[in-house]
Amino acid sequence: MEKQVHVKIDKKSDLTLREVLRKIEEIQSEHPELDVFFDGDMYAICSRPRKVMERL
């Protein structure tokens, strides 16, 4: 699964946690098929396709 970067955040940015979470929610609502998350190593909002669990 390949990770896609939506927003790269400058470490010196004055964005609040609330603003970052709001952006994550916005991206998630626009793309419900993606798992949207904050990547602390890259300091970015990223996503990857949701895993589809097969029923046995």
ChimeraX attribute file (.defattr): number of C-alpha atoms within 10 A of each C-alpha:
attribute: neighborCount
match mode: 1-to-1
recipient: residues
	/A:1	8
	/A:2	7
	/A:3	12
	/A:4	14
	/A:5	17
	/A:6	16
	/A:7	15
	/A:8	13
	/A:9	14
	/A:10	11
	/A:11	10
	/A:12	6
	/A:13	7
	/A:14	9
	/A:15	11
	/A:16	9
	/A:17	9
	/A:18	9
	/A:19	11
	/A:20	16
	/A:21	14
	/A:22	12
	/A:23	16
	/A:24	20
	/A:25	14
	/A:26	12
	/A:27	20
	/A:28	16
	/A:29	12
	/A:30	9
	/A:31	13
	/A:32	11
	/A:33	14
	/A:34	17
	/A:35	16
	/A:36	25
	/A:37	18
	/A:38	18
	/A:39	14
	/A:40	8
	/A:41	6
	/A:42	13
	/A:43	14
	/A:44	19
	/A:45	21
	/A:46	20
	/A:47	23
	/A:48	15
	/A:49	15
	/A:50	12
	/A:51	10
	/A:52	7
	/A:53	6
	/A:54	5
	/A:55	4
	/A:56	3
